């Protein structure tokens, strides 16, 4: 019998058994994880990924809403929108490879007659590059809004639309969509008033007022278009469409129609607007070196703005399409006198003698001057060594009361009122108090946006300017030297000032760093010195004189209407405040204003020599603001307290000379249009008062 071989396998040691157990456990765990993941994907998440796969085959296209119309009080259209075709690029659908994308851009440029030659292109956050026109547009827009469609051409023909649709394989990611382009039928008339529109940018889309707005939205950028944007904009719709792997349209999935914007009705009188702009242009042309100016015409009882203009102006239709950088620079440049600027609300200047009724109010109401007081105007105002002043042309008017002083616009008389109302208290004295109540140094609240608050100088204001001057001179505070990362009061290699420190001092406080003096208040009393006010602020102040103390809230909007014509909101803001002026004081000021425009010796009496004062009495004040190194600025403010058609007009002409020379004749033409339906003749006055 043969015995089987003896089993001589080595025994399993405890260490080996442990290793086998560990390896087996790890392998089992890995298989369990893989199995669970597959089960999760197939069973628990199958529907979700199926939905996502379906979504990947869909595209959501924005359908822009038609922007609401802007109409005048009689319903005539002032601003509307027209349909147009735009060529847009969808970034996710563009070719991924560089050569394919370059070929696409070249085909598009050839089709749209755009330059393919590389040129300087400034891209936010990426510096200046050399790119072709389309590549530059894409880079700029994606830098601001990475997920928005890129518009490369607007108002293209249907031939372009058909050509791209028939060759979609050659133009992946390119769509031709209907858009609405803003249309301004009046051209450059009331341009700054209406404002402009443009694509929303990366900064704006994060603002609360644009929450939920599409990245492709067109929004108001200035003027009424900006202020009432939430009413005018409407609500964009969307088309969810099915596409294949190449981006070809296969059909609609879901449609959400756009909602048209609301209609904005204005208080604007178009005939008066045109007449005002023509009168202002005539005043500028007749008084070289004048080159710019502004006017306001409003209802002094309720603040409705009848007309508002700024010269030079521009055609807002330019901004309904992408604006070349060169064109924008031309419209926002000193060489063209900043046409985009609304000088009626954004430019502030010394007002000259138009400020004197405010000074008169302060002196009378504070008791620093009484109606029975007189002043002997010898032609020279002497307030001590180094403070001698005189009237324009060294005129002397003799003994004057306040009413007579307003009529002839005696500077010496009002210098004296500046002296008696002066105070070294931080906020100044009666003059600052009443000027502030009238609205000087603060916005009027008009429904336009971008309003300049101006400057009402006081001891506190001057001390703040001196502090800034000291910091600038010592390179401390906001004026330290910097290299962009670190800063200090010493200039190191490669460091610069921010802002740049000009030679000889910063000039913030006129280089003098002096404290407030009585001379500052004397300058303020005649509308000079550091005072700065806008034409609209002056109109607001005079409204209180005209209506008995209500400082109105100027407004251009009258109501917001739904597309069906129903009124959604009436715009009738209450007065900003009421200021209590004693009746006898107000009568004295008004009498002076009326005599200035109607009596021999009045500063604008010759301008209104043939005006029917019995029918439409004019209350007016000239102003001539002096500026360093340039011609004087012409001002005129007037109102007619007609019971059915009250109106208040302010005109200013930069470098236009005396108030009666340029501004007053333009104001008369505006009044003539309002009451008689025609501007009439431009009648310049001879008064040489400041």
Steps between C-alpha positions, in 0.01 A plus 500: 500500500628833400475773765399856381766770520516675828329855505787735570328849444648763729272602786302836475666739737295756696677789319414363157142441604470862613634629169259284304212622712595867454540466123173316473319761706637785286405323177154429634458864605611628157253272324228613739574869428498444125177303521334765715610778264359317199176435685481868602555622143266252340220478752496808724634766258397363167210741454713798602775428251249425232353846560847657488579320178176636358594849618837476328306465177299816570584868476319791666491809278411838646216679322550872567202704614398814318596801710212727601427824318565848631229750404426866567198613699276489190602143419728579207788252480840636599693172531406154375664177379530332164568133414838409353718194439819443697781249446588335832753240608418235760835432677419136602428410137809653342775270364745387764814491282686820424523453122131412468401805708729727297348369178151569635592857597651558154184376326284723718720805448488451123120462509448806720769718335699524822875543513714193568815706543631485859478830685540617859226359722472588869343206689398542864746315724712388204665821386545614139524234231505499121185328376266502205165676529289193586760343727530835681122528548484144633790553740357828634147373556605167651735682738200693634230230480653153449170319443314747282457481126734727307344744254733572210266681258157660519248614242621244246296414193279195455748384235754451778243313706417267207866447411595388854187286542571315175862436597470426872777237475740777398383729782479289818395706803381790278137612522306780337239620746233769497577781742344836575704811430412824678380775269511873577290676233599848624869436431719721718203688650477435877782245464643542851149494642405168342842350565645185347465121515759225471582138591515421870857453626662282764478766770137588435376142495605467864295802611173450685300698244594248229445181700368228270577693181647304209869543423390591148268778616502855364456751782481876545841656554416867558217754516137389502598167344704428813270645765186323376677189370305253714176619337631540146713185481223244487569131563696285258348174386675176405486222243620156613594312185627150416834480319714214369868439575599756236272767641237470228149601601264204520191664649347699785466358849352787698428866431463786748383815319665834585306773678509846346620786722266766636444842345648807667304822452696825546422860588721602207371753247680413176437837332646679802790253512592570139460875547717494811778309328489736201505807726795363695690421180429853375628653825820298472551588133442873560747528788844358423700343658190332650487131411265335749198560722179365645139596573209381712130589470262370764174561681596683822182381673528121463851443361399355162789546257378642170841498330865448583796526267877490490732619225696343333279197454511162323276250321403220745426271204877444491475295818235260374786295350850422629690829504858503368744615764614787278143633473444475875823686572394775261168539683667506840792728432600856582577571135131446416386664827354180649170462308390208722503729802162638612609845612156578641548253786862383487702820457524734797629857481510828690162659433593867506229745600215252457593397857408843641132424579625217723736743674213747540284232662774408748565861599132589545391181675794505741444865592847598379322738260159667505277614216539862609883485503701663222856483379696773323660337196790727409641254248766373742446250780767542769519231766846587626856461369523255213123465465385769259247407235285682246207460267547397138628795302553686831133602492355677804129491575470728802267427790315171447247291685487124446243508220699760307821307557347190337367706208841651412698202639732702722797283597611742771159478669516120511865489604379688805223244559765229480694679772205542737393136463848353544575252779807297592285213630581172319178503296513874441228752569164607360623503141600132508186409693261653247699394196481142628123533551466628143683187381851625431764235567265201477325308220149600397386138468407520132415168333809483278790373709859622498413837653779724631449624857713812446688684778370728774819637662518545877773514768469122544529442127812717477660324798442166327660631181797626699539157660501333158751757377729431797478123444572543132799730564641256759422188295287352777146364517358425154794681333784271611766376259436148377630227273158339476561266793657703780480870584677761707574870538845469337555452131698184434632379167211425265238648733250768395231720652137401492364725370807654338637789702516810278799735523464781752226345714180306457269800457218339698471810722626748240852443631433738791386271783340808655208489743150625423472877482231763461617536141384147428150591613506821297589296191222255574249783538547594133519142372878485464793341682474128570125477436392244239138436398329335205242677283234265640592584861458867419161428341400309812600789725306756296194273500468573872510874428240463225251280688535636853747265668464147356827358373357271233629156403576530127381206294475412131281193540123540530377141510583139418242323282452130432499379135118498512498871589407468867687723744735305725657791684451875504815705553420807705759535779422747778722805561836415651427745783330827583702799615328773696579840354317800644249633247640854504853371441386282212309792347810721513713238325234436235458872437873532441494212253205642308649849482829352379315365195258788445621837633760740357835415655401136559767257395283322241245773427635565150475129414128512590433854375231382258365221719133525608569534873137574581394170349796282601710676767861383507698469823865458405859522619819519299826346614857528376738248656870572481748221432879507510668510159181492295206717399210561740206262517156634413197412720134589503214379721141613451145391562151605391228433762228437245196343674448235231847451347764595760860457387849551639807509275873480574762548227877498530760548225860414579731788400194682370580832669251707701165354601300739281726431207441126437285323759216752539425520124483119482264493800274755331478279190398205717226708667383622159468143375305403812249783487485592129608184317813650342848594621511847358810714460823458698526830692828554681514742794762763580523461878859446615424389855646193663 
